[in-house]
Amino acid sequence: MGRLLPSSFALLVFVAVALTLQSVQASDPELTKDFQVPAGINAADIDGTFFTSEALKNVMPNVASPFATVTTANLVAPAKAPFLAVDGLGVSMALLQFPPGTVNPPHTHPRGTELLFIIEGTLDVGLVDTTNKLFTNTLYKGDIFAFPKGLVHFQINNDKYKTVTALGGFSSSNAGLVRLPNTLFNTSAPISDKVLEISFGISGDVVKALRAQFA
């Protein structure tokens, strides 16, 4: 193998550093202390309640919605107070409740892998990898399913009578959520109708109907 020219070596170093930084930035930052003390809080005042969250307590599913009820216990939990103790720890949770016939639409978690544990009921799940291969399975009480970080996945309760309850664990204090239907048809500023029409091979009327559905 010939010797690398200085410029070639510098380029390789730059690419290696860039890839390393990209990998680091895709995950939670590493803590160099036991836990993260939030700004404005005196560490001496922290007690056991700081490490406790009631975000998943006494949650009732929305039976009027066609979608699963997902309640998060993470750094940015919208429903209740954020779980500040998980900041920097690279973990979080969600309670998923699926009344009969409800679905958790195709979505991704860009910053974390998900482990889904079935507490009660039977749930059909699926994920799609970067080669467009679909992986599906039917999960039963006690089963665990892994959804790798960033891959599109979904769940549906096909039972007509029973509610499914599950817990999701994430490898990030804020795994993020990108719901594909909402992302494409309910953005803050609408994606061009022409882009959607050509991309999906649908008419402008269908685009408008989908926008109204997810508004």
Salt bridges, closest charged atoms under 4 A:
GLU54 OE2 - LYS57 NZ 3.77
GLU114 OE1 - HIS109 NE2 3.17
GLU114 OE1 - HIS153 NE2 3.15
GLU120 OE1 - LYS141 NZ 3.59
ASP193 OD2 - LYS208 NZ 3.61
ASP193 OD1 - ARG211 NH2 2.62
